[in-house]
Amino acid sequence: MKDMTFTLTEEQRVLKAAVYELCKQYPPEYWRELDAKREYPDAFINELTKAGYLAALIPHEYGGAGLGITEGGLILEEINRSGGNAGACHAQMYIMGTVLRHGSDAQKNAYLPKIATGELRLQAFGVTEPNSGSDTTKLQTTAIKQGDRYIVNGQKMFISRVLQSDLMLLLARTTPVDQVKKKTDGLSVFLVDIRGLRGFEVRPLRMMMNHSTNALFFDNVEIPADSLIGQEGKGFSYILDGMNAERILVASDSLGDGRWFIEKAVAYSSQRVIFGRPIGANQGVQFPIAKAHMAIEAADLMRTKAAKLFDAGEPCGPEANMAKYLAAEAAWDAGNACIDAHGGYGYAEEYDVERKFREARLYKTAPINNNLVMAYVGEHVLGMPRSY
Ligand SMILES: Cc1cc2nc3c(=O)[nH]c(=O)nc-3n(C[C@H](O)[C@H](O)[C@H](O)COP(=O)(O)OP(=O)(O)OC[C@H]3O[C@@H](n4cnc5c(N)ncnc54)[C@H](O)[C@@H]3O)c2cc1C
């Protein structure tokens, strides 16, 4: 592609600064308290929605800002760079793309404007199951059509923000795997209104970090047939379609985490005096921070490349996957450097390093674990034999 500049436009700089300014009203104590109680950051999310940031990727005609994935990424990055946790809201940005690309006009008109205003929240994405994990096509939740309804049965695992959402994007099998040519056929995507759904049970899981994650149980749950997105049986390709956006946005979360760790580590190690000089003057402290900074900057280049390709409508699978991997690893290294620089204080809750450390760790594992990114690069980029 021709336009490969790495400087932000004036509008992007203004957007970044405005998001950071809004985030500053939610200081570390706010996130620390919610983390201890494992509560959702409702006040923050409502303000972010009111300011229009969560509707950044929704086109103007549906009441959104009509911005690109580049800007969506900058918003999430700034939330994490400020010390917050964009994990509470990032999913809406990548889930709604499935509705936008594959939903009917009626679905788009019914839901997108309300998602843009915040009247409806779409933050839940139900894919993972206890018996299939990363092997998505083996999922066992079924949705069987009966007249004007689908009857859903099964279980989902680690599904986040369900209790904070009105709508959930659900992947379920509509044709048994032994009746389809390819295992990727026969899966369908539904946009389910989960408010007051009978037979639907949500069991919150206490996780390592505050992520509003749950196990879900569907017992003969009836959903209207018009909850189906696009064509029945084509759901897996619709989900794959949204993966590049997801990878780029999650890479942005990690970049924000990494930058927060580096800023914290630099500030602390420059003022902490031990043996008569700032600890940051010691190469054992300084070099891991410098190294982590270089890795974050390099990952940012890959994120920017992936986002620019995505926004130009060009293929970006390798770049989006590599950005996710590189940013998650770089943030993890930055987190370790930050904890090390803080000594014992790195483990004290009031310094927030341990909280951010737990939050940053997630992106090595979810939404896709880094082993599978390497498997993707090995197979699809380098043409090596398939391992999965
Ligand atoms: C906090 C949290 C929130 C989440 N939120 C959501 C959500 O909202 N919606 C949703 O659908 N899911 C969600 N997930 C699930 C997440 O996407 C899965 O955990 C992830 O996809 C992996 O599935 P699994 O945990 O069953 O691991 P498994 O698939 O069982 O894998 C376990 C380990 O084996 C390794 N492995 C497996 N196969 C291979 C292979 N072929 N080659 C190399 N290594 C391999 C993996 O790297 C991994 O380390 C969430 C998870 C967490 C922890």
The ligand as an SDF file (V2000), in Angstrom:
LIG
                    3D

 53 58  0  0  0  0  0  0  0  0999 V2000
  -10.3460  -13.8000   31.3210 C   0  0  0  0  0  0  0  0  0  0  0  0
  -10.7910  -14.5030   30.0780 C   0  0  0  0  0  0  0  0  0  0  0  0
  -11.8110  -13.9510   29.3240 C   0  0  0  0  0  0  0  0  0  0  0  0
  -12.2700  -14.6170   28.1920 C   0  0  0  0  0  0  0  0  0  0  0  0
  -13.3490  -14.1030   27.5010 N   0  0  0  0  0  0  0  0  0  0  0  0
  -13.8840  -14.8000   26.4580 C   0  0  0  0  0  0  0  0  0  0  0  0
  -15.0690  -14.3400   25.7980 C   0  0  0  0  0  0  0  0  0  0  0  0
  -15.6220  -13.2880   26.1210 O   0  0  0  0  0  0  0  0  0  0  0  0
  -15.5830  -15.1090   24.8000 N   0  0  0  0  0  0  0  0  0  0  0  0
  -15.0230  -16.2820   24.4110 C   0  0  0  0  0  0  0  0  0  0  0  0
  -15.5660  -16.9290   23.5160 O   0  0  0  0  0  0  0  0  0  0  0  0
  -13.9000  -16.7450   25.0210 N   0  0  0  0  0  0  0  0  0  0  0  0
  -13.3170  -16.0330   26.0210 C   0  0  0  0  0  0  0  0  0  0  0  0
  -12.1890  -16.4930   26.6540 N   0  0  0  0  0  0  0  0  0  0  0  0
  -11.6380  -17.7850   26.2530 C   0  0  0  0  0  0  0  0  0  0  0  0
  -10.3090  -17.7060   25.5530 C   0  0  0  0  0  0  0  0  0  0  0  0
  -10.4830  -17.1970   24.2690 O   0  0  0  0  0  0  0  0  0  0  0  0
   -9.7940  -19.1620   25.6130 C   0  0  0  0  0  0  0  0  0  0  0  0
   -9.3100  -19.3780   26.9280 O   0  0  0  0  0  0  0  0  0  0  0  0
   -8.7850  -19.4410   24.6070 C   0  0  0  0  0  0  0  0  0  0  0  0
   -9.3320  -19.3230   23.3310 O   0  0  0  0  0  0  0  0  0  0  0  0
   -8.1740  -20.8420   24.7710 C   0  0  0  0  0  0  0  0  0  0  0  0
   -9.1000  -21.8610   25.0530 O   0  0  0  0  0  0  0  0  0  0  0  0
   -8.8510  -22.7890   26.3180 P   0  0  0  0  0  0  0  0  0  0  0  0
   -8.7300  -21.9120   27.5000 O   0  0  0  0  0  0  0  0  0  0  0  0
   -9.8850  -23.8510   26.3710 O   0  0  0  0  0  0  0  0  0  0  0  0
   -7.4270  -23.4310   26.0590 O   0  0  0  0  0  0  0  0  0  0  0  0
   -7.0560  -24.7450   25.2100 P   0  0  0  0  0  0  0  0  0  0  0  0
   -7.5830  -24.6340   23.8180 O   0  0  0  0  0  0  0  0  0  0  0  0
   -7.4130  -25.9480   26.0000 O   0  0  0  0  0  0  0  0  0  0  0  0
   -5.4700  -24.6070   25.1690 O   0  0  0  0  0  0  0  0  0  0  0  0
   -4.6860  -24.7960   26.3550 C   0  0  0  0  0  0  0  0  0  0  0  0
   -3.2170  -24.5860   26.0360 C   0  0  0  0  0  0  0  0  0  0  0  0
   -2.7960  -25.5240   25.0490 O   0  0  0  0  0  0  0  0  0  0  0  0
   -2.1330  -24.8710   24.0010 C   0  0  0  0  0  0  0  0  0  0  0  0
   -2.4900  -25.5060   22.7100 N   0  0  0  0  0  0  0  0  0  0  0  0
   -3.6610  -26.0700   22.3330 C   0  0  0  0  0  0  0  0  0  0  0  0
   -3.5880  -26.5470   21.0780 N   0  0  0  0  0  0  0  0  0  0  0  0
   -2.3460  -26.2510   20.6330 C   0  0  0  0  0  0  0  0  0  0  0  0
   -1.6490  -26.4670   19.3880 C   0  0  0  0  0  0  0  0  0  0  0  0
   -2.2070  -27.0790   18.3500 N   0  0  0  0  0  0  0  0  0  0  0  0
   -0.3640  -26.0370   19.2960 N   0  0  0  0  0  0  0  0  0  0  0  0
    0.2280  -25.4070   20.3450 C   0  0  0  0  0  0  0  0  0  0  0  0
   -0.3720  -25.1880   21.5330 N   0  0  0  0  0  0  0  0  0  0  0  0
   -1.6380  -25.5970   21.6690 C   0  0  0  0  0  0  0  0  0  0  0  0
   -2.6150  -23.4360   24.0180 C   0  0  0  0  0  0  0  0  0  0  0  0
   -1.5790  -22.5870   23.6300 O   0  0  0  0  0  0  0  0  0  0  0  0
   -2.9450  -23.2070   25.4760 C   0  0  0  0  0  0  0  0  0  0  0  0
   -1.8120  -22.6550   26.1010 O   0  0  0  0  0  0  0  0  0  0  0  0
  -11.6700  -15.8450   27.7790 C   0  0  0  0  0  0  0  0  0  0  0  0
  -10.6180  -16.3520   28.5290 C   0  0  0  0  0  0  0  0  0  0  0  0
  -10.1770  -15.7140   29.6550 C   0  0  0  0  0  0  0  0  0  0  0  0
   -9.0510  -16.3230   30.4470 C   0  0  0  0  0  0  0  0  0  0  0  0
  1  2  1  0
  2  3  1  0
  2 52  2  0
  3  4  2  0
  4  5  1  0
  4 50  1  0
  5  6  2  0
  6  7  1  0
  6 13  1  0
  7  8  2  0
  7  9  1  0
  9 10  1  0
 10 11  2  0
 10 12  1  0
 12 13  2  0
 13 14  1  0
 14 15  1  0
 14 50  1  0
 15 16  1  0
 16 17  1  0
 16 18  1  0
 18 19  1  0
 18 20  1  0
 20 21  1  0
 20 22  1  0
 22 23  1  0
 23 24  1  0
 24 25  2  0
 24 26  1  0
 24 27  1  0
 27 28  1  0
 28 29  2  0
 28 30  1  0
 28 31  1  0
 31 32  1  0
 32 33  1  0
 33 34  1  0
 33 48  1  0
 34 35  1  0
 35 36  1  0
 35 46  1  0
 36 37  1  0
 36 45  1  0
 37 38  2  0
 38 39  1  0
 39 40  1  0
 39 45  2  0
 40 41  1  0
 40 42  2  0
 42 43  1  0
 43 44  2  0
 44 45  1  0
 46 47  1  0
 46 48  1  0
 48 49  1  0
 50 51  2  0
 51 52  1  0
 52 53  1  0
M  END
$$$$
